[in-house]
Amino acid sequence: MRRRYFFALLGVAAAWPLGLRAQQAKARRIGTVETASASDPMIRRGWQVFVDDLRERGWEEGRNVVFERRHAGSDPARYPDLAAELVALNVDVIVVPNTQAAAAARSKTTTIPIIVVGVADPVGSGLVASLARPGGNITGLANQIEIVSAKNFELLEACKPGSNRVGIMFSPNNTPSANTAKTMQEDLGPHLGLTVVPIGVTKPEDLADAFAMIIREQLEALLVLPVPVVFGNRSKIVDFTLQQRLPLLSPEQLCPGRLSYVLRF
């Protein structure tokens, strides 16, 4: 079970604005912009947790709430168009899973409340003014992956002692992801005596070049940051690393062990 992901969804349900509680007669419309597809096992289980918790709080589909779900598949470039669809429907709230989806939704509306399931560094990304006083129309949950990056290398050393050349797969279009990769390449890696090779992917088509680079650079392990394009293509990434007998580490979504802390803001 993806406990952090599920707990985050429960937190989103708890964050539902007080003014929209279930005792009101009017049916409310919840829009969601999601990664992958509705048939994805992880998305399906997470969605069920979300729906069940809302039901316990008095919100039930077909009675007082309507869901408008949109899925980006494996390409985060679709987020802006999907967010625009929800804004055109004038939904009461938009729930998004990550930084890129939150930025896309905010670019389309400054009035509809946006609730995020989990973003890295929402302040540094410019999504909110501060955790204590976010301002604007965004609230929700923030993970703190960027402050525990060194632990990823410690786990790698435990899994495969002596690894010196490590690849880090990230998305240049995702600000927290790019900042974390830069810090790991320029600061944390050298401090630990590691050569960190950045591998940028922005769309599914970039994976072929990324895999070729991993082989060409003779990398001894791969660290994958949890960005939408990675989540949507995680099966391909896992299959590749298995074929190459390459240790794979990820704070979320790919490996059973995770390093992730959550804050509510």
URQUI-V709163 format. One record per residue. N is the residue number from 1. SS is DSSP state (h for helix, s for strand, l for the rest). PHI is phi in whole degrees, 0 to 359 (none if undefined). PSI is psi in whole degrees, 0 to 359 (none if undefined). Layout:
{{N & SS & PHI & PSI} {N & SS & PHI & PSI}}
//
This chain:
{{1 & l & none & 143} {2 & l & 270 & 81} {3 & h & 299 & 316} {4 & h & 298 & 318} {5 & h & 296 & 316} {6 & h & 293 & 317} {7 & h & 297 & 325} {8 & h & 296 & 319} {9 & h & 296 & 322} {10 & h & 298 & 321} {11 & h & 296 & 322} {12 & h & 298 & 317} {13 & h & 299 & 319} {14 & h & 292 & 334} {15 & l & 277 & 358} {16 & l & 308 & 126} {17 & l & 307 & 138} {18 & h & 301 & 327} {19 & h & 290 & 352} {20 & h & 245 & 27} {21 & l & 295 & 163} {22 & l & 292 & 344} {23 & l & 290 & 347} {24 & l & 284 & 144} {25 & l & 284 & 326} {26 & l & 293 & 133} {27 & l & 290 & 134} {28 & s & 259 & 150} {29 & s & 248 & 118} {30 & s & 256 & 122} {31 & s & 260 & 141} {32 & s & 230 & 139} {33 & s & 246 & 115} {34 & s & 240 & 157} {35 & l & 273 & 163} {36 & s & 61 & 216} {37 & l & 227 & 167} {38 & l & 297 & 337} {39 & l & 274 & 350} {40 & l & 300 & 129} {41 & h & 306 & 317} {42 & h & 292 & 317} {43 & h & 297 & 318} {44 & h & 297 & 316} {45 & h & 292 & 318} {46 & h & 297 & 320} {47 & h & 297 & 320} {48 & h & 296 & 321} {49 & h & 298 & 316} {50 & h & 299 & 311} {51 & h & 296 & 317} {52 & h & 297 & 318} {53 & h & 291 & 321} {54 & h & 298 & 321} {55 & h & 298 & 319} {56 & h & 297 & 335} {57 & l & 267 & 6} {58 & l & 100 & 3} {59 & l & 256 & 118} {60 & l & 229 & 129} {61 & s & 299 & 135} {62 & l & 90 & 347} {63 & l & 248 & 301} {64 & l & 224 & 11} {65 & s & 214 & 144} {66 & s & 236 & 133} {67 & s & 259 & 133} {68 & s & 243 & 100} {69 & s & 260 & 137} {70 & s & 229 & 139} {71 & s & 236 & 133} {72 & l & 272 & 355} {73 & s & 65 & 224} {74 & l & 261 & 8} {75 & l & 240 & 105} {76 & h & 294 & 348} {77 & h & 296 & 345} {78 & h & 278 & 348} {79 & h & 306 & 312} {80 & h & 301 & 317} {81 & h & 294 & 320} {82 & h & 292 & 319} {83 & h & 297 & 321} {84 & h & 297 & 323} {85 & h & 299 & 317} {86 & h & 291 & 322} {87 & h & 295 & 320} {88 & h & 297 & 331} {89 & l & 280 & 353} {90 & l & 56 & 49} {91 & l & 295 & 161} {92 & l & 280 & 333} {93 & s & 203 & 151} {94 & s & 240 & 126} {95 & s & 255 & 128} {96 & s & 231 & 156} {97 & l & 264 & 346} {98 & l & 200 & 180} {99 & h & 299 & 312} {100 & h & 295 & 321} {101 & h & 292 & 322} {102 & h & 296 & 316} {103 & h & 297 & 321} {104 & h & 296 & 316} {105 & h & 294 & 318} {106 & h & 294 & 330} {107 & h & 290 & 344} {108 & h & 257 & 343} {109 & l & 204 & 141} {110 & l & 245 & 6} {111 & l & 242 & 323} {112 & l & 287 & 129} {113 & s & 299 & 136} {114 & s & 243 & 125} {115 & s & 247 & 124} {116 & s & 259 & 139} {117 & s & 284 & 320} {118 & s & 188 & 112} {119 & s & 239 & 154} {120 & s & 264 & 130} {121 & l & 52 & 63} {122 & l & 297 & 331} {123 & l & 287 & 310} {124 & l & 297 & 332} {125 & l & 281 & 350} {126 & l & 82 & 12} {127 & l & 284 & 324} {128 & l & 225 & 159} {129 & l & 286 & 321} {130 & l & 196 & 164} {131 & l & 291 & 324} {132 & l & 288 & 321} {133 & l & 226 & 80} {134 & l & 297 & 327} {135 & l & 66 & 182} {136 & l & 60 & 211} {137 & l & 238 & 23} {138 & s & 244 & 135} {139 & s & 211 & 177} {140 & s & 138 & 224} {141 & s & 236 & 142} {142 & s & 236 & 131} {143 & s & 273 & 168} {144 & l & 235 & 43} {145 & h & 301 & 325} {146 & h & 294 & 340} {147 & h & 262 & 359} {148 & l & 239 & 25} {149 & h & 300 & 322} {150 & h & 300 & 329} {151 & h & 297 & 330} {152 & h & 298 & 318} {153 & h & 292 & 325} {154 & h & 295 & 320} {155 & h & 296 & 320} {156 & h & 298 & 316} {157 & h & 298 & 325} {158 & h & 289 & 324} {159 & h & 284 & 319} {160 & l & 217 & 83} {161 & l & 304 & 141} {162 & l & 89 & 1} {163 & l & 291 & 128} {164 & l & 246 & 332} {165 & s & 248 & 113} {166 & s & 238 & 131} {167 & s & 268 & 146} {168 & s & 233 & 115} {169 & s & 270 & 126} {170 & s & 213 & 177} {171 & l & 244 & 117} {172 & l & 300 & 336} {173 & l & 276 & 356} {174 & l & 250 & 108} {175 & h & 304 & 309} {176 & h & 299 & 322} {177 & h & 297 & 314} {178 & h & 295 & 320} {179 & h & 293 & 319} {180 & h & 295 & 316} {181 & h & 299 & 319} {182 & h & 296 & 316} {183 & h & 296 & 319} {184 & h & 291 & 326} {185 & h & 285 & 318} {186 & h & 266 & 334} {187 & h & 243 & 297} {188 & h & 293 & 315} {189 & h & 301 & 303} {190 & h & 302 & 324} {191 & h & 298 & 328} {192 & l & 262 & 6} {193 & l & 77 & 26} {194 & l & 250 & 145} {195 & s & 264 & 115} {196 & s & 256 & 121} {197 & s & 255 & 114} {198 & s & 287 & 138} {199 & s & 232 & 99} {200 & s & 275 & 134} {201 & l & 225 & 130} {202 & l & 244 & 338} {203 & l & 214 & 161} {204 & h & 306 & 326} {205 & h & 293 & 344} {206 & h & 283 & 346} {207 & h & 296 & 323} {208 & h & 300 & 314} {209 & h & 293 & 325} {210 & h & 296 & 316} {211 & h & 296 & 318} {212 & h & 297 & 322} {213 & h & 293 & 320} {214 & h & 301 & 316} {215 & h & 291 & 316} {216 & h & 297 & 321} {217 & l & 278 & 357} {218 & l & 53 & 50} {219 & l & 287 & 148} {220 & l & 259 & 351} {221 & s & 195 & 161} {222 & s & 227 & 127} {223 & s & 253 & 127} {224 & s & 246 & 123} {225 & l & 276 & 145} {226 & l & 281 & 86} {227 & l & 244 & 160} {228 & h & 305 & 316} {229 & h & 295 & 330} {230 & h & 288 & 314} {231 & h & 301 & 316} {232 & h & 291 & 342} {233 & l & 237 & 25} {234 & h & 298 & 327} {235 & h & 296 & 319} {236 & h & 296 & 319} {237 & h & 293 & 316} {238 & h & 297 & 315} {239 & h & 300 & 318} {240 & h & 297 & 312} {241 & h & 294 & 328} {242 & h & 293 & 317} {243 & h & 296 & 324} {244 & l & 271 & 358} {245 & l & 53 & 48} {246 & l & 252 & 123} {247 & s & 302 & 134} {248 & s & 239 & 130} {249 & s & 230 & 138} {250 & s & 211 & 137} {251 & l & 299 & 332} {252 & l & 210 & 163} {253 & l & 74 & 333} {254 & l & 250 & 329} {255 & l & 241 & 149} {256 & l & 300 & 320} {257 & l & 279 & 134} {258 & l & 224 & 149} {259 & l & 240 & 99} {260 & l & 206 & 132} {261 & l & 240 & 147} {262 & s & 240 & 136} {263 & s & 239 & 146} {264 & s & 264 & 137} {265 & l & 220 & none}}
//
